[in-house]
Amino acid sequence: MKRILTILSLAFLISGCEDQLDRAPIDSLINTTAFQSVDDLEAGMVGVYANFNPNNVIEFNSIFTDNAKIGFDNGGQQLNLLNQILDSQNNSGGLWSSRYKTINDANRIIEASDLINPNSNEITRYNYVIGQALAFRAYSHYQLLLYYGEDLLNPGSLGVPYQISVEQDGTPTRLTVGDTKQRIIEDINSAAALIPAGQNNVNFITADFLTFLRANLELVTGGYDQVINLTSDLISKYPLATTEEYLGMFTGDTNTSEVIFSYDNNIAFNRNVANIWIFTGTGGNFVEMGFGLYEALLADDSVRLQVNLAQGEGTDVSNNEFGIGKYPEIGGTYINDVKVMRVSEAYLMRAEAFVRRDQAGGFTNAENDINSIREARGSNLGVASFGSLRDAYEEILNERRLELAFEGTRYIDIKRFRNDLNEGLNRDARDCDGNIPCNIPLNDRRWVFPIPIVETNANPNIQQNPEWIL
């Protein structure tokens, strides 16, 4: 993706005009002047990558859940999330507006492509830009469905609006979960037809990105046969990282052996993940790893402890200060690439699908997948062996916690397993000092995000999630 930097200035000329474009009517004049060639489309696609923000999902899943506690140097930072405040005025709006902005950016590229007539030497590049835009549109709608969808296992429940054109003042209604899923699949299939077979740069959209996205979509909506087929395809292509490779992947951005998609961070993009938890300019933790996660990693005693617990400054175990180290300083900056999709998660998705589809009949296959990860990481937890369905769900959920800590999955994972385990979110009591709440009950309304109030006030056609109707 370093090639992108050569056209970055043009991309930011385009993306820097976003405020102006958001205020002005979208018409053919704007697209005609902004996009006149395939090169312009590629530069515009760089703007989509640059404006996409993976940090808000990492931030919410880390701090709102049981993986974090208030830090020794906290001066009021992140208290809303630590106190698990979720309402239509605060936390929910960030993801809603961010992802629909990405969708609008992608739609702007798709619409502008109609104005370009590529020559025979440009057609592959032209198609690839459109494929990437369709993939970002599908991925962003998937994430919106994940958080705002009413009940993802009920195809008739409320999903999200599916935006397929540049919108400024539209008043869309919400599709059902089933219809939202179908639209996502349609975009995935359209993108797959346009992405070059030889594209394998993990910093760009690839065919495997789409396979991973489809597997995630099927997992949360109950398509377990599809999950097993899709993840098996990925597992056949990507090896699990060795211990040394795992360290390189997270502590120096030097290895991508098991990475399917990595958001290529750089100074221009300004996605400082560590800034979610620490003062990256002066040092000190305002949010730290919670006792519960620290002790789970300690029991695992593998490379995952070494990667997730900050080494040196920021960590003083004797003083119960557990710095978060998954996105450390590299070469004087905090611009670690965000590993959005890894094959270890494909193993975990497949293990879950085996159990959900086959119940006890899937135990052996699921155990094998868990044990493959533990062996690769050098885990001290021993061989996974499920004695009951509850054991299986607990083991899979715990393995996801260890493997995917601070990667943006914990809230969604607990949400998905809470009915299987008949429990909500429970923080370690030691993480609740200073009146920080310890629990979110099983049936609490915070398991479904509210539609932001600015949206419901402006759009009479949009339905609020029932739990949030006062």
Secondary structure, 3 states (H helix, E strand, C coil): CHHHHHHHHHHHHHHCCHHHHHHCCCCHHHHHHHCCCHHHHHHHHHHHHHHCCCHHHHHHHHHCCCCEEECCCCCCCCHHHHCCCCCCCCHHHHHHHHHHHHHHHHHHHHHHHCCCCCCCCCHHHHHHHHHHHHHHHHHHHHHHHHHHCCCCCCCCCECCCCCCCCCCCCCCCCCEHHHHHHHHHHHHHHHHCCCCCCCCCCCCCCHHHHHHHHHHHHHHHCCHHHHHHHHHHHHHHCCCCCHHHHHHHHHCCCCCCCEEEEECCCCCCCCCHHHHCECCCCCCECEEECHHHHHHHHHHCCHHHHHHECCCCCCEHHHCECCECCCCCECCECCCCEEEEEHHHHHHHHHHHHHHHHHHHHHHHHHHHHHHHHHHHCCCCCCCCCCCHHHHHHHHHHHHHHHCCCCCCHHHHHHHHHHHHCCCEECCHHHHHHHCCCEECCCCHHHCCCCCHHHHHHCCCCCCCHHHCC
